[in-house]
Amino acid sequence: MERRTLVRGILLGSGAVIVDRAAPERPPPDRDAKETALWRLQIANEFFPMATFARTGDLLYQLGIASQLGLTACLVAIGWTDDECRRRIGQDVRKALFFANAGGLGFYSEHFARLVPSLSPYGRLRFPAPVGAPIIVTIDCDEAKRAVSDLSASVRLHLVGLGRNGSRT
């Protein structure tokens, strides 16, 4: 059983309300890698935070998801599967950035480089820190959003420039 299915079942059993966002329909598996990668980038943009957050960790969690999905879209475009992304990268934005750049993305941003250590792995940001836990880093939320927005734009340009087989056109 997938972890998402288990968690959803537990939440439904407890009476919690689950709100599903209308996600774009996934392309059929026989489509080319570029189309699947563009779909993945679209999902990444769905996770981009639009609201303000009471906890910086909540903002970083969403930025981590958006970054990881965007970066792994580059890998899907060159032939990686979802399972390979999950197994080799997981929730580590640093690894995703390394592999995406090695695969031809070429994204280098000082702002994003400063943000990456705070995003990797982003799963640790999901729950509130224990009371009295030290603040390890100070984040400029607007700068963090700009850095991930720049990443998304760079990934889109990269994907649009790829041919059907994942090579540059």
PyMOL commands that set and color helices and strands:
alter all, ss='L'
color gray80, all
select helices_A, chain A and resi 3-13+33-47+56-77+82-88+93-102+110-119+122-125+141-160
alter helices_A, ss='H'
color red, helices_A
deselect
rebuild
show_as cartoon
